[in-house]
Amino acid sequence: MEYLGVFSVLFLMLGALALMAWLVRRFGLLPGAHRSKPADKELEVVASRLLDARNRLVVVRWHGKDYLIGTGANGVTLIDTHRPDFADMVANTGKEKG
């Protein structure tokens, strides 16, 4: 009978852990995760690709224009602008290998 108590506490703890994980993902509480609000349509992260441990390519749409930027240890650098295929380029980076 004591096994029933042990397993019920185990399942209760697993359920609480699953609920917390869902809440963290649902409300964007992960470090580095983009939090979008319904009213935040002026600035939008379209695509993002991690290049290595410190550098990332990001396609940002601001006022209807796309900007390809690089972020890293040296800060943020504008790489190019006004090309409609940035999101596809970033999404497909690294997929050609394999």
C-alpha positions in Angstrom: 0.0 0.0 0.0 2.9 2.4 0.6 3.8 2.0 -3.1 0.5 3.7 -4.0 1.5 6.8 -2.0 5.0 6.9 -3.6 3.7 6.6 -7.1 0.9 9.2 -6.5 3.5 11.7 -5.3 5.8 10.8 -8.3 3.0 11.4 -10.8 2.0 14.6 -9.0 5.5 15.9 -9.2 5.8 15.0 -12.9 2.5 16.7 -13.6 3.7 19.9 -11.9 7.0 19.8 -13.8 5.1 19.4 -17.1 2.8 22.3 -16.2 5.7 24.5 -15.4 7.5 23.6 -18.7 4.3 24.4 -20.6 3.9 27.8 -18.8 7.6 28.7 -19.5 7.1 28.0 -23.2 3.7 29.5 -23.4 4.7 32.9 -21.9 8.2 33.1 -23.5 10.1 33.0 -20.2 13.2 31.3 -21.8 16.3 33.4 -21.9 17.0 34.7 -25.4 13.5 33.8 -26.6 11.6 36.4 -28.6 8.5 37.5 -26.8 5.8 38.8 -29.2 2.8 40.7 -28.1 -0.3 41.1 -30.2 0.3 44.9 -30.4 4.0 44.4 -31.4 3.5 44.1 -35.1 5.8 47.1 -36.0 9.0 45.1 -35.2 9.1 41.3 -35.9 11.8 38.7 -35.9 11.1 36.7 -39.1 13.9 34.1 -38.9 16.9 33.4 -36.8 19.8 31.0 -37.2 22.6 30.2 -34.7 25.9 30.2 -36.5 28.1 29.2 -33.6 28.1 29.6 -29.8 28.3 33.4 -30.0 27.1 34.5 -33.4 23.6 34.5 -35.0 22.0 35.7 -38.2 18.6 37.3 -37.7 16.0 38.6 -40.2 14.1 41.5 -38.7 11.0 43.1 -40.4 10.5 46.7 -39.4 7.9 48.9 -41.0 7.4 46.4 -43.8 11.2 46.2 -44.7 13.4 43.2 -44.0 16.9 43.6 -42.5 19.5 40.9 -42.3 21.6 41.5 -39.2 24.4 39.6 -37.5 24.7 39.5 -33.7 27.7 38.4 -31.7 30.4 39.4 -29.3 31.1 42.6 -31.2 27.5 43.7 -31.1 24.9 44.0 -33.9 25.9 44.5 -37.5 23.6 45.3 -40.5 24.6 42.9 -43.3 22.0 43.7 -46.0 18.6 45.1 -46.4 15.5 45.2 -48.7 15.9 41.6 -50.1 12.7 39.6 -50.0 14.5 36.2 -49.7 16.3 36.8 -46.4 14.0 34.5 -44.4 14.4 31.7 -46.9 18.2 32.1 -46.9 18.4 32.0 -43.1 16.0 29.1 -42.7 17.9 27.0 -45.3 21.4 27.8 -43.9 23.1 24.6 -42.9 20.5 22.4 -44.5 22.4 21.8 -47.7 25.0 19.8 -45.8 24.1 16.2 -45.1 
